[in-house]
């Protein structure tokens, strides 16, 4: 699998893709991404991409011995940088 060194977009992502850090996903908003990493691996593997995690996606949290890192960047956090002129 390919290891990435840049900030990714949602169009770049694929299940099973490896990334070096969750920081690679910092430009992706309002999408859940679940990352997995085995104890002997340096990279994270993308295991889930979606808008909602619900009962149907419970499999996304089964770790089977892997570290799990859910990532969700909320676009409303960006609104703090917007200035309204009065």
C-alpha positions in Angstrom: 0.0 0.0 0.0 1.1 3.5 -0.7 2.3 5.7 2.2 1.3 9.4 1.9 3.2 12.5 3.0 0.7 15.2 2.2 -2.6 16.6 3.3 -5.3 14.5 1.6 -8.7 15.3 0.2 -11.8 13.1 0.5 -11.3 12.1 -3.2 -7.8 10.7 -2.3 -9.1 8.3 0.3 -9.7 4.5 -0.2 -10.4 1.8 2.3 -7.2 -0.1 2.9 -5.0 2.9 2.1 -2.1 3.5 4.5 -1.2 6.9 5.9 1.6 8.0 8.2 -0.4 10.3 10.5 -4.0 11.4 11.2 -2.7 14.9 10.5 -2.8 13.9 6.8 -6.6 14.0 7.1 -6.8 17.6 8.6 -8.2 19.1 5.4 -11.2 16.7 5.4 -14.4 17.9 7.1 -17.7 16.3 8.2 -16.7 12.8 7.4 -15.9 10.0 9.8 -12.7 8.1 9.1 -11.7 5.2 11.2 -8.0 4.3 11.2 -6.4 1.0 12.4 -2.8 0.2 13.2 -1.3 -3.1 14.2 1.2 -3.1 17.1 4.1 -3.8 14.7 3.1 -1.2 12.0 4.3 2.4 11.7 1.4 3.4 9.5 -2.4 3.7 9.9 -4.8 1.9 7.6 -8.1 3.5 6.6 -10.9 1.0 7.6 -14.0 3.2 7.3 -15.0 6.3 5.5 -18.5 7.7 5.9 -20.9 10.5 7.1 -22.3 8.6 10.1 -21.3 5.8 12.4 -24.4 3.9 13.5 -25.4 0.4 14.5 -24.7 -0.9 11.0 -21.1 0.3 11.3 -20.3 -1.3 14.6 -17.7 -3.4 12.8 -15.7 -0.2 12.4 -14.9 -0.3 16.2 -14.0 -4.0 16.5 -10.3 -3.8 17.1 -9.1 -7.4 16.9 -5.8 -6.4 18.6 -5.4 -3.2 16.5 -5.2 0.4 17.8 -8.2 2.4 16.6 -8.3 6.1 15.9 -11.6 7.7 14.9 -11.1 11.0 13.0 -13.8 13.6 12.5 -13.0 17.2 11.7 -16.1 19.4 12.2 -16.5 22.2 9.6 -18.3 24.3 12.3 -14.9 24.7 14.0 -13.8 26.7 11.0 -16.5 29.3 11.7 -14.4 30.7 14.5 -12.2 32.3 11.9 -15.0 34.2 10.2 -15.4 37.8 11.0 -18.8 39.5 10.6 -18.7 43.2 9.7 -21.2 45.4 11.3 
